């Protein structure tokens, strides 16, 4: 998986039982970041909730972003911004927790990808230590470094033997006191398996962004354009100097219990920060340009997957070749959204509704999780 822009690592119809909540969200009226237009205020948002899910009414909205989010950078995979239409759907109020995932495992005996060994025949060039069960975990360096000095993610990531959803930092770690934290160290296939068991599915990228925006139009963050309203951190992200020194101003060095930060105007928690949320779409950095040539309702992403090899080619040359025949599906990239506890203002700043990133099936990490959606019929 490419983690926060770095090199590859393996390493429902509405029933009478629905709860109705009314919320007035006062939008940010400050000068917008990066020249964007002032976000419209969301007034009298009606939240329809049932069985831990929130109804998102079908609508057309402006997806993407082409402005500087405030840190002097632009993220070209987010543009061009464009209109997209999405039908009504239900979405989980919270990210799937360790407790919920344990229910699934206890009921089915499911074994996640990180708990399995890799085949030496399929990956003949992989070091033996990376064929054993495990996952890629954040490992901050002992001294302050410049994350932009090189393109070497292994300065703050490592492959940890035994790391999995039950042991998110590897052997010796556990989730005993983290049952209400988001489950991590999963890949897209693991997330899909849980969703199917729960009678749900993974969200499309278009559904996820619509839900994350909370009805705010043209806003940079899920709460408006002010990165820290009244000096308050609104999401679990990285403060201090990335990657070595996390000052933990938001109170959490790693994952936080779901719902620890304010919800957006749709009543959804952690649509910014905490953990990346895997979507059903394949990832392609130039997908929006492709979409606007053939816009259609309820988009599900590019037809064909790519791998980190094609992505690196795109980053260097601006074109993206087709993966070679016989490429392992374990190297395919899926969209992930929302940022994580490792997103930093200067280095990543992807805890924004328009921000796009990716997760490699081969590389579960301890900052990626998911939430589910369900059709209205």
C-alpha positions as CSV (number, residue, x, y, z in Angstrom):
1,X,0.0,0.0,0.0
2,X,1.1,3.5,-0.6
3,X,0.6,5.2,2.7
4,X,0.0,9.0,2.8
5,X,1.7,9.5,-0.5
6,X,4.7,7.2,0.0
7,X,6.3,4.2,-1.6
8,X,4.7,0.8,-1.8
9,X,4.7,-1.4,1.3
10,X,3.5,-5.0,1.8
11,X,3.5,-4.7,4.2
12,X,-33.4,0.0,3.4
13,X,-36.9,1.6,3.1
14,X,-37.8,4.0,5.9
15,X,-39.9,2.3,8.5
16,X,-41.8,3.7,11.4
17,X,-39.1,2.6,13.8
18,X,-36.7,5.2,12.3
19,X,-35.5,7.8,14.7
20,X,-35.8,11.4,13.7
21,X,-33.3,13.9,14.9
22,X,-33.2,17.5,13.9
23,X,-30.0,19.4,13.8
24,X,-29.1,22.9,12.7
25,X,-25.5,23.2,11.6
26,X,-24.1,26.7,11.4
27,X,-21.7,26.9,8.5
28,X,-18.4,28.6,8.6
29,X,-18.6,32.2,7.5
30,X,-14.9,33.0,7.6
31,X,-12.9,33.8,4.5
32,X,-12.4,30.6,2.6
33,X,-9.2,28.8,2.2
34,X,-7.4,28.9,-1.1
35,X,-9.8,31.1,-3.0
36,X,-12.8,28.7,-2.7
37,X,-16.3,30.1,-2.6
38,X,-17.9,30.5,0.8
39,X,-19.6,27.3,1.9
40,X,-23.4,27.5,2.1
41,X,-24.9,27.2,5.5
42,X,-26.8,24.0,6.2
43,X,-30.0,24.7,8.1
44,X,-32.5,22.4,9.6
45,X,-30.9,19.2,8.4
46,X,-33.2,16.3,9.3
47,X,-31.3,13.2,10.3
48,X,-33.1,9.9,9.8
49,X,-31.4,7.2,11.7
50,X,-32.1,3.5,12.0
51,X,-30.1,0.6,13.5
52,X,-26.9,2.6,13.6
53,X,-27.2,3.9,10.1
54,X,-28.1,7.3,8.7
55,X,-30.2,7.9,5.6
56,X,-28.5,10.1,2.9
57,X,-31.2,11.4,0.5
58,X,-30.3,11.1,-3.2
59,X,-29.1,14.3,-4.8
60,X,-26.6,15.9,-7.1
61,X,-23.5,17.5,-5.6
62,X,-20.2,19.0,-6.5
63,X,-17.5,16.3,-6.1
64,X,-13.8,17.0,-5.9
65,X,-11.6,20.1,-5.3
66,X,-9.2,22.1,-7.3
67,X,-8.1,24.6,-4.7
68,X,-5.2,24.8,-2.3
69,X,-6.5,23.4,1.0
70,X,-4.5,25.8,3.0
71,X,-1.0,24.2,3.2
72,X,0.3,25.5,-0.1
73,X,-0.3,22.3,-2.0
74,X,-2.7,21.0,-4.6
75,X,-3.7,17.4,-5.0
76,X,-4.4,16.8,-8.7
77,X,-6.2,13.5,-8.2
78,X,-9.1,15.6,-6.6
79,X,-9.7,17.6,-9.7
80,X,-11.4,18.6,-11.8
81,X,-14.4,19.3,-9.5
82,X,-17.6,18.2,-11.2
83,X,-21.3,17.4,-10.6
84,X,-22.3,13.9,-9.7
85,X,-25.7,12.3,-8.9
86,X,-26.1,9.7,-6.3
87,X,-29.3,7.8,-5.3
88,X,-30.5,7.6,-1.6
89,X,-28.6,5.1,0.6
90,X,-28.0,4.3,4.3
91,X,-24.5,4.7,5.8
92,X,-23.0,3.5,9.1
93,X,-23.0,6.3,11.7
94,X,-19.6,5.1,12.9
95,X,-16.6,3.3,11.4
96,X,-16.8,-0.5,12.0
97,X,-15.3,-1.2,15.4
98,X,-13.2,-4.0,16.8
99,X,-16.3,-5.2,18.7
100,X,-18.4,-5.4,15.6
101,X,-15.7,-7.1,13.6
102,X,-15.2,-9.6,16.4
103,X,-18.9,-10.5,16.2
104,X,-18.4,-11.3,12.5
105,X,-15.3,-13.4,13.1
106,X,-17.0,-15.3,16.0
107,X,-20.0,-16.0,13.9
108,X,-18.2,-17.1,10.7
109,X,-14.6,-18.1,11.7
110,X,-13.3,-15.7,9.1
111,X,-9.5,-15.3,8.8
112,X,-8.2,-12.0,7.5
113,X,-5.5,-11.5,4.9
114,X,-3.0,-10.3,7.5
115,X,-3.4,-13.5,9.4
116,X,-2.3,-15.7,6.5
117,X,1.1,-16.4,5.0
118,X,1.9,-15.4,1.5
119,X,2.9,-17.9,-1.2
120,X,6.6,-18.0,-2.1
121,X,5.6,-19.1,-5.6
122,X,3.4,-16.0,-6.1
123,X,6.0,-13.7,-4.6
124,X,9.4,-15.3,-5.3
125,X,11.3,-12.0,-4.8
126,X,9.8,-11.1,-1.5
127,X,12.0,-11.4,1.6
128,X,11.1,-14.5,3.7
129,X,10.2,-12.3,6.7
130,X,7.5,-10.6,4.6
131,X,5.8,-13.8,3.7
132,X,4.8,-14.6,7.3
133,X,1.4,-13.3,8.5
134,X,1.5,-9.6,9.5
135,X,0.7,-6.1,8.4
136,X,2.4,-2.8,7.7
137,X,2.4,-0.5,10.8
138,X,3.5,3.0,11.5
139,X,6.9,3.1,13.1
140,X,8.1,6.6,13.8
141,X,11.8,7.3,13.6
142,X,13.7,8.0,16.8
143,X,14.8,11.4,15.5
144,X,13.2,14.3,13.6
145,X,13.5,13.9,9.9
146,X,12.3,15.7,6.8
147,X,9.5,13.5,5.3
148,X,10.1,15.3,1.9
149,X,13.8,14.5,1.8
150,X,13.3,11.2,0.0
151,X,10.6,9.0,-1.3
152,X,11.3,6.2,1.2
153,X,8.3,5.3,3.3
154,X,10.3,2.7,5.2
155,X,11.7,5.5,7.3
156,X,8.4,5.4,9.2
157,X,6.7,2.2,8.2
158,X,7.7,-1.4,8.9
159,X,6.3,-4.8,8.3
160,X,5.3,-6.3,11.6
161,X,5.1,-10.1,12.1
162,X,1.8,-11.0,13.7
163,X,0.2,-7.6,13.2
164,X,-3.6,-8.1,12.4
165,X,-6.9,-6.7,13.6
166,X,-6.5,-8.4,17.0
167,X,-2.9,-7.2,17.3
168,X,-2.7,-3.9,15.5
169,X,0.9,-3.1,16.4
170,X,2.1,-6.7,16.0
171,X,3.0,-9.4,18.5
172,X,2.4,-8.3,22.0
173,X,-0.2,-5.8,21.2
174,X,-4.0,-6.3,21.7
175,X,-7.4,-4.6,21.5
176,X,-8.5,-5.5,25.0
177,X,-9.2,-1.8,25.8
178,X,-9.9,-0.8,22.2
179,X,-13.1,-2.6,21.4
180,X,-14.8,0.7,20.6
181,X,-12.0,1.8,18.3
182,X,-12.2,1.3,14.5
183,X,-10.9,-2.1,13.3
184,X,-7.7,-1.8,11.3
185,X,-5.1,-4.0,9.5
186,X,-7.7,-5.1,7.0
187,X,-7.8,-5.0,3.2
188,X,-10.7,-4.4,0.8
189,X,-11.5,-8.1,0.6
190,X,-11.8,-8.4,4.4
191,X,-14.0,-5.3,4.5
192,X,-16.3,-6.7,1.7
193,X,-16.6,-10.0,3.6
194,X,-17.8,-8.2,6.7
195,X,-20.2,-6.0,4.8
196,X,-21.7,-9.0,3.0
197,X,-22.2,-10.8,6.4
198,X,-23.9,-7.7,7.8
199,X,-26.2,-7.4,4.8
200,X,-24.5,-4.3,3.6
201,X,-21.7,-3.3,1.1
202,X,-18.8,-0.9,0.9
203,X,-19.6,2.7,-0.2
204,X,-18.7,3.9,-3.6
205,X,-16.4,6.9,-3.7
206,X,-19.2,9.1,-4.8
207,X,-21.5,8.0,-1.9
208,X,-18.7,8.4,0.6
209,X,-17.9,12.0,-0.4
210,X,-21.6,13.0,-0.4
211,X,-22.0,11.7,3.1
212,X,-18.8,13.2,4.3
213,X,-19.7,16.7,3.1
214,X,-22.8,16.7,5.4
215,X,-24.7,19.0,3.1
216,X,-22.1,21.7,3.1
217,X,-21.4,23.0,-0.4
218,X,-17.9,24.2,-1.4
219,X,-16.4,23.6,2.1
220,X,-12.8,22.4,2.5
221,X,-13.5,20.3,5.6
222,X,-16.5,18.3,6.8
223,X,-17.3,21.2,9.2
224,X,-16.6,24.2,7.0
225,X,-13.4,26.1,5.9
226,X,-11.8,27.0,9.3
227,X,-9.3,24.2,10.0
228,X,-9.6,24.7,13.8
229,X,-12.9,26.4,14.7
230,X,-12.3,28.4,17.9
231,X,-8.9,26.6,18.2
232,X,-10.4,23.2,18.5
233,X,-9.2,20.1,16.6
234,X,-12.2,18.6,14.8
235,X,-10.6,15.3,13.8
236,X,-8.1,12.7,15.0
237,X,-5.0,13.7,13.0
238,X,-1.3,14.2,13.5
239,X,0.0,17.3,15.3
240,X,3.7,18.3,15.9
241,X,6.4,17.4,13.4
242,X,5.6,14.4,11.2
243,X,6.7,11.6,11.4
244,X,8.8,11.6,14.6
245,X,7.1,13.9,17.0
246,X,3.4,13.8,17.6
247,X,2.4,16.4,20.1
248,X,-1.0,14.8,20.6
249,X,-2.9,18.1,20.9
250,X,-6.1,16.3,19.9
251,X,-5.7,13.8,22.7
252,X,-5.0,10.7,20.6
253,X,-1.6,9.3,19.4
254,X,-3.2,6.5,17.5
255,X,-6.8,5.6,16.8
256,X,-9.6,7.1,18.9
257,X,-12.8,5.5,20.1
258,X,-15.4,6.1,17.4
259,X,-17.5,9.2,18.0
260,X,-14.7,11.0,19.9
261,X,-15.0,14.1,17.7
262,X,-18.1,16.1,16.7
263,X,-20.2,14.7,13.9
264,X,-20.9,16.4,10.6
265,X,-24.3,17.9,9.8
266,X,-25.6,14.5,8.7
267,X,-24.8,13.0,12.1
268,X,-21.9,11.0,10.9
269,X,-18.8,10.6,13.0
270,X,-15.1,10.4,12.0
271,X,-15.7,11.2,8.3
272,X,-12.4,13.1,8.8
273,X,-9.3,11.5,10.4
274,X,-9.1,8.5,12.7
275,X,-8.7,5.8,10.0
276,X,-8.8,5.7,6.2
277,X,-12.0,4.2,5.0
278,X,-11.8,1.7,2.2
279,X,-14.4,2.2,-0.7
280,X,-15.6,-0.3,-3.3
281,X,-14.1,1.6,-6.3
282,X,-10.7,0.9,-7.9
283,X,-8.4,3.8,-7.6
284,X,-7.1,5.8,-10.6
285,X,-5.5,9.3,-10.1
286,X,-7.0,10.6,-13.3
287,X,-10.5,9.0,-13.0
288,X,-12.3,12.4,-12.7
289,X,-11.1,13.5,-16.1
290,X,-12.4,10.2,-17.5
291,X,-15.7,10.6,-15.7
292,X,-16.5,14.0,-17.0
293,X,-16.2,12.7,-20.5
294,X,-19.0,10.3,-19.8
295,X,-21.0,11.5,-16.7
296,X,-23.6,9.2,-15.3
297,X,-25.6,8.6,-12.1
298,X,-24.2,6.4,-9.3
299,X,-20.6,6.1,-10.6
300,X,-18.7,3.1,-9.3
301,X,-15.2,4.1,-10.4
302,X,-12.9,3.0,-13.2
303,X,-13.6,-0.3,-14.9
304,X,-10.0,-1.6,-14.6
305,X,-7.7,-1.6,-11.6
306,X,-4.1,-0.3,-11.5
307,X,-1.2,-1.1,-9.2
308,X,1.5,1.0,-7.6
309,X,3.7,0.5,-10.7
310,X,1.2,2.2,-13.0
311,X,0.6,4.9,-10.4
312,X,4.3,5.7,-10.2
313,X,4.4,5.9,-14.0
314,X,1.5,8.4,-13.9
315,X,3.2,10.5,-11.3
316,X,6.3,10.7,-13.4
317,X,4.9,10.9,-16.9
318,X,1.3,11.9,-16.6
319,X,0.0,8.7,-18.3
320,X,-1.1,5.5,-16.8
321,X,-0.4,2.2,-18.6
322,X,-2.6,-0.9,-18.3
323,X,-1.3,-3.5,-15.8
324,X,0.6,-6.4,-17.4
325,X,-1.3,-9.6,-18.0
326,X,-1.0,-11.9,-15.1
327,X,-0.7,-9.1,-12.5
328,X,-1.8,-10.4,-9.1
329,X,-5.1,-9.0,-7.9
330,X,-3.4,-8.6,-4.5
331,X,-1.5,-5.6,-5.9
332,X,-4.7,-3.8,-7.1
333,X,-5.5,-0.4,-5.5
334,X,-8.9,0.5,-4.0
335,X,-10.0,4.0,-3.1
336,X,-9.7,5.0,0.5
337,X,-11.1,8.2,2.0
338,X,-11.2,10.5,5.0
339,X,-7.6,10.5,6.2
340,X,-6.3,9.0,9.4
341,X,-4.6,9.8,12.7
342,X,-1.4,10.1,10.7
343,X,-2.6,12.9,8.4
344,X,-0.6,16.1,9.1
345,X,-1.3,19.6,7.9
346,X,2.1,20.0,6.2
347,X,2.7,16.5,4.9
348,X,-0.7,15.0,4.1
349,X,-3.8,17.1,4.9
350,X,-6.1,14.5,3.5
351,X,-8.7,14.6,6.3
352,X,-11.0,16.4,3.9
353,X,-14.1,15.2,2.1
354,X,-12.5,15.7,-1.4
355,X,-9.2,14.0,-0.6
356,X,-8.6,10.8,-2.5
357,X,-6.1,8.0,-1.6
358,X,-5.7,4.3,-2.0
359,X,-5.2,1.0,-0.3
360,X,-3.4,-2.0,-1.8
361,X,-5.0,-5.4,-1.1
362,X,-1.5,-6.8,-0.4
363,X,-0.8,-4.3,2.3
364,X,-3.2,-4.0,5.3
365,X,-2.1,-1.2,7.6
366,X,-2.9,-0.1,11.2
367,X,-4.4,3.2,10.0
368,X,-7.0,1.8,7.5
369,X,-10.5,0.7,8.3
370,X,-14.0,1.1,6.8
371,X,-17.7,1.7,7.2
372,X,-20.6,0.2,5.3
373,X,-23.6,1.4,3.4
374,X,-26.9,-0.2,2.4
375,X,-29.4,0.5,-0.4
376,X,-32.7,2.0,0.5
377,X,-34.6,-0.8,-1.3
